[in-house]
Amino acid sequence: MRTIRSRLIAIGGLLALAVWQLIPTDVTQRVRDATTGRMKDTTIRRVPINLGLDLQGGIHLALEVDQSKGPVPDCADAIQRAEKVVRTRIDEFGTSEPVVQIQGRCRLIVELAGEKDPARAKGIIQRTAFLEFRITDMKNLFRDALPEIDKALQRAGVRPSGQGAAAASVTQLFGTDTGKAKGKPAKGKAAAKDTTDLNAPGPLSSLLFQGQVNGEYLVPEEQVPVAESLLARPDVQRLTPRGLELRWGTEVLSRAGRSYRTLYAVEDRPIITGEYLQDAKSTRDPLTNQSVVNFVLSRRGGRIFERETGRHVQDYMAIILDGRVQGQPPIIKSQIGQRGQIELGAKPLQDAQDLALVLKAGALPAPLTIIEERTIGPSLGQDSIRDGLHAGIVGVALVVLIMVVYYRLSGVLAVAALALYVVFTLAGLAGFGFTLTLPGLAGLVLSVGIAVDANVLIFERIREELQHGKLVRTAVDEGFKHAMSAIIDSNVSTALTAFILYLVGTGPVQGFAITLIIGIAASMITAIFVVRTFYMIWLDRRPDMATLSV
Amino acid sequence: MIRLFANANYDFIKWRRWAYGLTAAIIIPGFALFLVRGLNYSIEFTGGTLIQVQTAEPVGPDRIRSALDAAGIRDAEIQQFGAANEYVIRARIGRADAVVEGSTETTAAAVDSALGRTLGPAPQHYKILRTEAVGPKVGRELQGKAFLAIFFSFIVTLVYLAVRFEWRFGLAAVLATFHDILTTIAFIRYLDLEVSLVVVGAVLTMVGYSLNDTIIIFDRVRENLRKFRRQNLYEILNLSINETLPRSVLTHGTTMATTVALVLLAGEVLRPFALVMTFAIFTGTFSSIYIAAPLLMYIEKRWPGEDARGARALRPPGSVPLNPPPPSGSPEVRSKAAV
């Protein structure tokens, strides 16, 4: 009895774990708003199984560095720059979880599930990277304009979002003196007066927190869509001080358990652009042990940079790639000519490598050529799911029928185990985060047919033992014992083949192999362990059973 | 209680020569065809462009062809795909006029605009459901990978079976599986199925399935070899096949039920896969009985195993063995500790 109980606990635990993996959860998806054309986050509830592109529709692209207009010496380096660039643009895609990864050495894979406009997606990916350096809003002109903007918004009937609990206007999150660098005292005073006006938190200013650098603001992650839509309003853009533009940063900072996105007010004119940049390298300064990025400009670029940096010593310079501020803007310490160095302080070398990649991406844009493209319309994906489910239901119904008619009550046990098998396999796919593809769906249906094999082997063996005149209890024991070697050897060799399929194959074939491997593991558990437990309970209830319904 | 083939006692091995003949009749013409015409590779392997369109009304492939001809895309294949108003257009690299300017991507755009001119504007009159554009380099890589996958799966199986059974069993199982690959290629050639990545996946699954089936029988052979020390291999093979016959019928029955459901219901994209899997169940079962078992016998005869069953492998059943092994319980010299 004790062994039966512990077995039931184990099965119950596994089942609970599996069901837990399959409980629908809230998934945040970025979708493009049909009317405004902007991205917005929506939350939907769904079973957390990733569907492949062929099931939910979408676009798969394989890209390589275009070598048709002259060879590119280091394609691995070029593809890394390209990856960085595509990642920067990730928010522009109309999809929730874009996949951007380097395959092998010189190939970039981009997968955009749910993307409906392939031409637009390809345009985003193949657009040449644009790098520029711009001085941030050192005079805090934007901050000073905030009260006006708030008033205008209030007149237009925009209520501050309920989240505004965190005090009112531009709040000092760090307590740093923002006027430290070069703030103009007169303007600063005017701003100070408004920020003390806690009674009227403005719709926009309640979302913004002052950052460490002049012109840097932090926006709580969950408020980013609200802030985006406010900033896009024409009245807000009209009131934004002349000569300034707002740019989102790529960094997500966490302060006191909340995460913030950075927003920068920068000058609308770059002091220099990527075309003058020749090279960038990251190193660790051996003396100070700081991570640094060294960059070299062309001679003409050096002259421009020298003039501009001379004018902006002690100002912050935002490094902007494709309209996104990369990392924290460094301060310009002195006049810089053809060669410059960005010190990242105690930050890891990885950050320096990333920044060097950004600089190089702007300097040496890697033209990408599409070597493989698959676009699957969403309706085709839905049709595939529907057809696959129909085939699955009919197939499973036939298997159930055959098993119950042939093996009677034992067949019913096997079918119950089969139900567990399907739950376990789906949970395995969800739990390990594998993607269910169309071939995977076929593999799942097929594996239902194969999954009963272990039970068939066991039942046939029990029948043989009963025929040899053994008692029911002994026959069941022997049946399981003797069938075991065949089950293990055959399943292991199939799993090995599937494993090789996974290693060597790509995309759809890998999805199929994964489903097969998870299916084999689940079928071993259910056919051997679960059915055995059912038998134990059955025999325990009817110890004097003379004939077995098998 | 339903019992199929209980206590069956067929002499399967006796029919082996007929089985070889049947196999040869399938493989040889299929391979002749394969050598002459090659396989119908999908654009994943050849490189090129595939476009699946759904039209508002069933316009027929000829109308689409004339639309493409007008746009200068001449050598494309056009095929009705599933429903009457769905078509697949394939433009392969290497066909002179099939691909616009050698680029797979511009071809897709050119097809789109050609359809738009002839059939009317896009969402109302036709809809592009799927496009695939594959460069020639990707196709070549995939071909190499498919062969690698089959090759490695053979090696791994040989090693696994050599460890778990004996190398003779492993060799017989792998050769039988190789036979299955040949018959499957012949089958694909007969039906002129399109060889896509998914079909290659089906062939590899077939490898796993066929091995699985062979191993079930070999497992019984291994057990019976220990149990019946007086029988020769011919009898033991027949006995083992007969004993596992009910299982074979049941398992292949259930698996066949699911693959046939896939063939009939799972849609056009999966149909080649499902057809190959259905055939794989036939050939896998056939080869386990008629190829793997007799091969094991030949291998035993050629390179006899420890207990010299190979020498008697081909003797007719029921005759007296020449050198009967000592019956169990006969006196043996043991070390003192074991007594």
Interface residues (C-beta under 8 A of the other chain):
Chain A: D54 A62 P118 I370 I371 E372 E373 R374 T375 I376 G377 S379 L380 D383 S384 D387 G388 H390 A391 G392 V394 G395 V396 L398 V399 I402 M403 V405 Y406 R408 L438 P439 A442 G443 V445 L446 V448 G449 I450 V452 D453 V456 L457 E460 R463 E464 Q467 H482 S485 A486 D489 S490 N491 V492 S493 T494 L496 T497 A498 I500 L501 L503 V504 G505 T506 G507 P508 V509 F512 A513 L516 V550
Chain B: M1 I2 R3 L4 A6 Q52 T104 E105 A108 K127 I128 L129 R130 T131 E132 A133 V134 G135 K137 V138 L142 K145 A146 L148 A149 F152 S153 V156 T157 Y160 L161 R164 F165 L197 V198 V200 G201 L204 T205 V207 G208 Y209 L211 N212 D213 I215 I216 D219 R220 E223 E243 T244 P246 R247 L250 T251 G253 T254 T255 M256 A257 T258 T259 A261 L262 L264 L265 A266 G267 V269 L270 F273 A274 M277
